[in-house]
Amino acid sequence: MDAVGVRSFYYYLSDRVFTFATEIKALLAVPEVPCRLNEMRVAEYLVTLFEDRAGTFYDGILRLQGGCTLTVDSQNTKVRQYWALDPRREVRLGSDEEYADAFRELFTEAVRCRTRSAFPVGAALSGGLDSSAIACTARGQRAEAVHTFSLIFPGLPAEDRKVIDERPQIKAVLDSGGFEPHFVEADRISPMWQTDRMHFHLDHANCAPNLYLHWAMYDAAHSHGVRVFLDGFDGDATVSHGFERLSELAQKLQWRILWREAKLLSENHLAGIPPGRILKAFCVKPFAPRWMRLAWLILKGRRREALGGNIFISKEFKDRTGIERRARSMLRLQSKWYFRRHARTEHWLGLTQGLYAFTLEMADKASAAFSVEARYPFFDRRLMEFCLALPAEQKLGQGWDRWVFRRAMEGVLPAEIQWRPKKGNLSPNFHRRLLDFERQRLEEVIFGEGRQLQPYVDSGAMIAAYREYQKNHVKSQGESMQIFAAVNLALWLRSSGFSS
């Protein structure tokens, strides 16, 4: 079972009734369970803060956290954690080859145990390292061809296709044989495609801008009889890019090794970027006091990035919930003592952030809407524990991030994928197509029917942000993301029966 990508288990507690269900709608059908909006969750949604692992959009209805059990008796309830990643554990093997062999064995098993199905098995295939590794490994586990589902963007302008088009890499994988390929023309799909249906299955407003792309792939998988969908979601979090090793080398004053790694990075993974810029990014900026970094951003005209937060959440709502103080406090906590932390601690903090559990829960509900089960080999418990425990030089080495993973894929992946330094950027499609396809619906909410948002959003600031987005969708990406979130919130509040 995936470590954090398990189906949500909701429960409602009161003095009179204990109720459990896997869908919130089932809970709300119980007379004793009131349907009340959790305003703190709305505030967290607007500022993209998802570290509360138990809260939901419904007051009094909670999520059971991954890795925990819930015991209920007539007197009380007890939540017990039965598993957690241990950042103190270390793996020490005799050679680079042993590390690569151990990774390959664990990764192969993580994929194998997720290909069990009486129906056809599918896999996302972007041409990136993660999805390609899963697809090529799964191919060896099945007698029949593995269905692959790839996003293509033939209708986008050339400047957008330059950063988003991965068809050459997808072709390199498909040419190795053993696949039944399917292509989804993602530039023909609105980022708010089937929003009402999506909200029905999520039980809350959609805050994931690229969920519509997975929604389209699940739809395509369902139409081809696929019931199991392998996904390489955030494999880089499990394996780790390993850049924290540079900061660690600086802390230990290992200047010769540090300079060598920076030079190799400049030649390989970060080709063309001078070693000095690499050292500045990973060995100077992280050690600067937070106030200095904020001041520098403001002086550079990046005030919004420096101050963070939602650009049009209302002041009254901020004060009522204290959400801005919470968000800033969390940022300070995350950056505090950075220069004293071990590279493994940084890896652990990234893996255990609450956003992963929330995102995988959303994807699980979305795939279930199409009778498809999404499975995530990179979130296999054994693989996560192994990768976290690896020495830092196995994560970043010889000028390559994810060093042990790349070596382990020798003979599994085509060389142009195995040593691919970058991956496609899907954001241009979202920022362009949101305005192309959803202008009318956006303006209905922003200018007319956004009554549900009045307690939470400063309408004047939202209108100003929308005007900026209209002028230049490329430079106004922050505005488009927050407009998307606010409009989704308004539509969900309306469909769920909540009102101002």
C-alpha positions in Angstrom: 0.0 0.0 0.0 1.2 3.5 -0.7 2.7 5.2 2.3 0.5 8.3 2.1 -1.6 7.9 -1.0 -4.4 5.9 0.8 -8.1 6.5 0.4 -9.3 9.1 3.0 -11.2 7.8 6.0 -13.5 10.4 7.4 -15.1 10.5 10.8 -17.5 12.7 12.7 -17.4 13.0 16.5 -19.9 14.4 18.9 -21.1 13.7 22.4 -23.9 11.5 21.0 -22.8 9.8 17.9 -19.7 8.1 16.3 -20.0 8.0 12.6 -17.5 6.7 10.0 -17.4 6.7 6.2 -15.1 6.9 3.2 -17.2 9.7 1.7 -18.2 12.9 3.4 -21.6 12.7 1.6 -22.4 9.5 3.5 -21.7 11.3 6.8 -23.9 14.3 5.9 -26.8 11.9 5.3 -26.7 11.1 9.1 -29.2 13.4 10.9 -26.8 14.0 13.8 -24.1 15.4 11.5 -24.5 19.1 10.7 -23.4 20.5 7.4 -21.2 23.5 8.5 -18.4 25.1 6.6 -15.0 25.1 8.2 -13.8 28.6 7.6 -10.3 27.9 8.7 -10.0 25.3 5.9 -11.2 27.9 3.5 -8.5 30.3 4.7 -5.9 27.6 4.3 -7.1 26.9 0.8 -6.8 30.5 -0.2 -3.2 30.8 1.1 -2.3 27.3 -0.1 -1.5 26.0 3.4 -2.2 22.3 3.8 -0.2 21.2 6.8 -3.4 20.5 8.8 -3.5 16.7 8.1 -6.9 16.2 9.8 -9.1 19.1 8.8 -11.6 19.1 6.0 -13.9 21.8 4.5 -16.7 20.6 6.8 -16.6 21.7 10.5 -16.4 18.6 12.8 -15.6 16.1 10.0 -12.0 15.0 10.2 -9.5 12.9 8.1 -7.6 10.1 9.6 -4.0 10.7 8.8 -1.9 8.2 6.9 0.1 5.8 9.0 -2.4 6.0 11.8 -5.2 3.9 13.4 -8.3 5.1 15.1 -9.8 3.2 18.0 -13.2 4.0 19.3 -15.1 2.8 22.4 -18.1 4.1 24.3 -16.0 6.6 26.2 -13.5 8.1 23.8 -11.4 7.8 20.7 -7.7 7.2 20.3 -5.5 7.9 17.2 -2.2 6.0 17.2 0.6 6.4 14.7 1.9 3.0 13.6 4.4 4.1 11.0 6.6 7.1 10.1 9.7 7.7 8.2 12.8 7.7 10.4 15.3 10.4 9.4 18.0 8.9 11.7 18.3 5.6 9.8 21.3 5.2 7.5 22.1 2.7 4.7 25.8 2.0 4.1 26.8 -0.4 1.3 30.2 -1.3 -0.1 30.2 0.4 -3.5 28.2 2.5 -6.0 27.2 -0.6 -7.8 25.7 -2.1 -4.7 23.6 1.0 -4.1 22.3 1.0 -7.7 21.5 -2.7 -7.5 19.6 -2.3 -4.3 17.7 0.6 -5.7 16.8 -1.3 -8.8 15.6 -4.3 -6.8 13.3 -2.2 -4.6 12.0 -0.1 -7.4 11.2 -3.2 -9.6 9.3 -4.7 -6.7 7.5 -1.4 -6.0 6.3 -1.5 -9.6 5.6 -5.2 -9.8 3.3 -5.3 -6.8 1.3 -2.5 -8.2 0.7 -4.1 -11.6 -1.5 -6.8 -10.2 -4.8 -6.6 -12.0 -7.4 -8.8 -13.8 -7.8 -5.9 -16.3 -5.4 -4.0 -18.6 -2.8 -1.9 -16.8 -2.0 1.7 -17.8 0.8 4.2 -17.0 1.3 7.9 -17.4 4.1 8.6 -19.8 5.5 12.1 -20.0 9.0 11.3 -21.3 10.4 12.3 -18.0 12.6 10.1 -15.8 9.9 9.0 -13.3 7.1 8.0 -15.6 9.4 6.5 -18.2 11.1 4.3 -15.5 7.7 3.1 -14.2 6.4 2.3 -17.7 9.6 0.5 -18.8 9.7 -1.5 -15.6 6.0 -2.4 -15.7 6.4 -3.6 -19.3 8.6 -6.5 -18.0 5.9 -7.5 -15.4 3.0 -8.1 -17.8 2.4 -10.6 -20.6 0.3 -8.1 -22.5 1.3 -4.6 -23.6 1.1 -1.8 -21.1 -1.2 1.1 -22.1 0.5 4.4 -21.9 -1.2 7.8 -21.7 0.7 10.9 -22.8 -0.3 14.6 -22.9 0.5 16.4 -26.1 0.0 20.1 -27.0 -0.1 20.5 -30.8 -2.2 23.6 -30.8 -0.1 25.8 -28.6 2.1 28.6 -30.0 5.7 27.6 -30.8 7.1 29.6 -27.8 5.0 27.5 -25.4 5.6 24.2 -27.2 9.3 24.8 -26.8 9.1 24.3 -23.0 6.2 21.9 -22.8 6.5 19.5 -25.8 8.0 16.1 -24.7 7.0 14.0 -27.8 10.6 13.2 -28.8 11.3 11.7 -25.3 7.9 9.9 -25.3 8.8 8.4 -28.8 12.1 7.2 -27.5 10.4 5.2 -24.8 7.6 3.9 -27.1 10.1 2.8 -29.8 11.6 0.3 -27.3 8.4 -1.7 -27.7 5.9 -3.4 -25.5 3.4 -0.5 -25.2 0.0 0.4 -26.5 0.2 4.2 -26.7 -2.7 6.7 -26.3 -2.4 10.5 -26.6 -4.5 13.2 -25.0 -4.5 16.6 -26.7 -4.3 18.6 -23.5 -4.3 22.0 -25.1 -7.9 21.3 -26.2 -9.1 20.9 -22.6 -10.1 23.6 -20.2 -8.4 23.7 -16.8 -11.9 23.9 -15.4 -13.2 21.0 -17.5 -16.1 19.2 -15.8 -15.6 21.3 -12.7 -19.0 20.5 -11.2 -18.4 16.7 -11.5 -14.9 17.1 -10.1 -16.2 19.0 -7.1 -18.8 16.3 -6.5 -16.2 13.6 -6.3 -13.6 15.7 -4.4 -16.1 16.9 -1.7 -14.3 20.3 -1.8 -13.1 23.0 -4.2 -10.3 22.0 -6.5 -7.0 23.8 -5.7 -4.7 21.7 -8.0 -4.3 23.6 -11.3 -3.1 20.5 -13.2 -5.6 18.0 -11.8 -7.6 18.5 -15.0 -4.8 16.8 -16.9 -4.9 13.7 -14.8 -8.7 13.8 -15.0 -8.4 13.6 -18.8 -5.9 10.7 -18.6 -8.2 8.8 -16.2 -11.1 9.4 -18.6 -9.0 8.0 -21.5 -7.8 5.0 -19.4 -11.5 4.2 -18.5 -12.5 4.3 -22.2 -9.8 1.7 -23.0 -10.8 -0.7 -20.2 -7.8 0.2 -18.0 -8.5 -0.3 -14.3 -5.0 0.3 -12.8 -3.1 3.5 -13.6 0.6 3.7 -12.6 1.7 7.3 -11.9 5.2 8.7 -11.3 3.9 11.6 -9.3 6.8 13.3 -7.5 9.3 10.6 -7.7 11.9 13.3 -7.3 10.7 13.9 -3.8 11.3 10.2 -2.9 14.7 9.9 -4.6 15.6 13.5 -3.9 17.5 15.9 -6.2 20.1 15.9 -3.6 21.1 19.6 -3.9 21.1 19.9 -0.1 24.4 18.0 -0.2 26.0 21.3 -1.5 24.9 23.2 1.6 26.1 20.3 3.8 29.5 20.4 2.2 29.7 24.1 2.8 28.8 23.7 6.5 31.5 21.1 6.9 34.0 23.4 5.1 34.8 20.7 2.5 35.6 23.3 -0.1 37.5 21.1 -2.6 34.6 18.5 -2.9 32.1 21.3 -3.0 33.9 23.1 -5.9 34.3 19.8 -7.7 30.6 19.0 -7.5 29.6 22.5 -8.6 31.9 22.2 -11.6 30.5 18.8 -12.5 26.9 20.1 -12.1 27.8 23.0 -14.5 28.9 20.4 -17.0 26.1 17.8 -16.6 22.8 18.3 -15.0 22.9 22.1 -14.8 24.8 22.5 -18.1 25.6 26.0 -19.0 25.1 27.5 -15.5 28.5 28.7 -14.1 29.7 27.0 -10.9 29.6 30.4 -9.1 25.9 30.8 -9.7 25.3 27.2 -8.4 27.2 27.9 -5.2 25.4 31.2 -4.7 22.0 29.5 -5.1 22.7 26.5 -2.8 25.5 27.7 -0.4 25.0 31.5 0.0 21.3 32.2 -0.2 20.2 29.5 2.2 22.5 30.9 4.9 21.2 34.5 4.6 18.9 35.7 7.3 15.3 35.6 6.3 14.9 39.4 6.7 17.8 39.9 4.3 16.2 37.7 1.7 12.9 39.4 2.0 14.5 42.9 1.7 16.4 41.8 -1.4 13.2 40.6 -3.1 11.4 43.8 -2.3 14.4 45.9 -3.7 14.2 43.8 -6.8 10.5 44.7 -7.2 9.3 41.2 -6.2 7.3 42.4 -3.2 4.5 39.9 -3.7 6.9 37.0 -3.7 8.6 38.4 -0.5 5.4 38.9 1.4 3.7 35.8 0.2 0.1 34.9 1.0 -3.0 35.4 -1.1 -3.1 38.7 -3.0 -6.8 39.3 -2.6 -7.9 37.5 0.6 -9.9 40.1 2.6 -8.3 41.8 5.6 -11.4 41.0 7.8 -11.1 37.3 7.0 -7.3 37.3 7.7 -8.0 38.9 11.0 -10.9 36.6 11.9 -8.9 33.4 11.2 -5.4 34.5 11.9 -4.3 32.7 8.8 -1.7 35.1 7.7 0.1 34.9 11.0 -0.1 31.1 10.9 1.4 31.0 7.4 4.2 33.4 8.2 4.9 31.5 11.4 5.2 28.2 9.4 7.6 29.9 6.9 9.8 31.1 9.7 9.8 27.6 11.3 10.7 26.0 8.0 13.6 28.3 7.4 14.8 28.5 11.0 18.2 26.8 11.7 18.4 25.8 8.0 22.2 26.1 8.1 22.3 23.5 11.0 20.2 20.9 9.3 21.6 17.7 7.8 20.8 17.0 4.1 18.8 13.9 5.2 16.7 16.1 7.4 15.9 18.4 4.5 14.9 15.3 2.5 12.7 14.1 5.3 11.0 17.4 5.7 10.2 17.5 2.0 8.8 14.0 2.0 6.6 14.4 5.1 4.9 17.7 4.2 1.2 17.6 4.5 0.7 18.7 0.9 1.6 15.3 -0.4 -1.1 13.5 1.5 -3.7 16.0 0.5 -2.7 15.9 -3.2 -2.7 12.1 -3.3 -6.1 12.0 -1.6 -7.4 14.3 -4.4 -5.9 12.2 -7.1 -7.3 9.1 -5.5 -10.9 10.5 -5.5 -10.4 11.8 -9.1 -9.3 8.4 -10.4 -12.2 6.7 -8.6 -14.6 8.8 -10.5 -13.6 6.8 -13.6 -13.5 3.4 -11.8 -9.7 3.6 -12.1 -7.2 3.0 -9.3 -4.2 5.2 -9.3 -1.0 3.6 -7.9 2.2 5.3 -7.0 5.4 3.1 -7.0 7.6 6.0 -5.8 5.5 6.2 -2.6 6.2 2.6 -1.7 7.1 2.5 1.9 10.2 0.3 1.4 11.5 2.6 -1.4 10.9 5.7 0.6 12.8 4.4 3.6 15.7 3.3 1.5 16.1 6.5 -0.4 15.8 8.6 2.7 18.5 6.6 4.4 21.0 6.9 1.5 24.2 8.9 1.9 24.0 12.3 0.4 26.6 11.5 -2.3 24.2 8.8 -3.7 21.5 11.5 -4.3 23.8 14.1 -5.9 27.0 12.8 -7.4 29.3 13.3 -10.4 27.3 16.4 -11.5 24.0 14.6 -11.6 20.9 14.9 -9.4 19.1 11.6 -8.4 22.4 9.9 -9.1 21.6 6.4 -7.7 18.3 6.3 -9.7 19.9 7.2 -13.0 22.6 4.5 -12.5 20.0 1.9 -11.5 18.1 2.5 -14.8 21.0 1.4 -16.9 19.6 -1.0 -19.5 16.0 -0.2 -18.4 15.6 3.3 -19.9 16.8 4.7 -23.3 20.0 6.7 -22.6 18.4 10.0 -23.7 15.9 9.6 -20.9 18.2 8.2 -18.3 20.5 11.2 -18.6 17.9 13.8 -19.4 18.7 16.9 -17.4 15.3 18.7 -17.5 11.6 17.9 -17.9 8.7 19.7 -19.6 7.0 22.7 -18.0 3.2 22.3 -18.1 2.3 25.7 -16.8 2.1 27.6 -20.1 -0.9 25.5 -21.2 -2.7 26.3 -17.9 -2.1 30.0 -17.9 -3.1 30.4 -21.6 -6.0 28.0 -21.7 -7.7 29.2 -18.5 -8.3 32.5 -20.1 -9.0 31.1 -23.6 -11.7 28.6 -22.4 -13.0 30.1 -19.2 -13.2 33.8 -19.7 -17.0 34.0 -19.4 -17.2 31.8 -16.3 -14.3 33.7 -14.6 -16.0 37.0 -15.2 -19.4 35.8 -14.0 -17.8 35.0 -10.7 -15.4 37.9 -10.5 -17.8 40.6 -11.6 -21.2 39.3 -10.9 -22.0 36.1 -9.2 -19.3 35.8 -6.6 -21.5 36.4 -3.6 -20.2 33.3 -2.0 -16.8 34.9 -1.9 -17.7 38.1 -0.3 -16.9 37.0 3.3 -13.4 35.8 2.2 -12.1 37.8 -0.7 -11.5 41.5 -1.4 -13.4 41.8 -4.6 -11.5 45.0 -5.7 -8.2 43.3 -5.4 -9.5 40.2 -7.2 -10.7 42.4 -10.1 -7.4 44.2 -10.3 -5.6 40.8 -10.3 -7.8 39.6 -13.1 -7.1 42.8 -15.2 -3.3 42.1 -14.8 -3.9 38.5 -15.9 -5.8 39.7 -19.0 -3.0 42.0 -19.9 -0.2 39.4 -19.8 -0.9 35.8 -18.9 2.8 35.0 -19.0 3.9 37.5 -16.3 0.7 37.2 -14.2 1.0 33.5 -13.3 0.5 34.2 -9.6 -2.7 36.0 -10.4 -4.0 33.2 -12.6 -3.4 30.5 -10.0 -5.2 32.5 -7.3 -8.0 33.5 -9.6 -8.4 29.8 -10.5 -8.5 28.9 -6.8 -11.0 31.6 -5.9 -13.4 30.9 -8.7 -13.3 27.1 -7.9 -14.1 28.0 -4.3 -17.1 30.1 -5.4 -18.5 27.4 -7.6 -18.0 24.7 -5.0 -19.7 26.8 -2.3 -22.6 27.4 -4.6 -23.0 23.7 -5.5 -22.6 22.5 -1.9 -25.3 24.8 -0.6 -23.1 27.1 1.4 -23.8 30.8 1.0 -22.7 34.1 2.5 
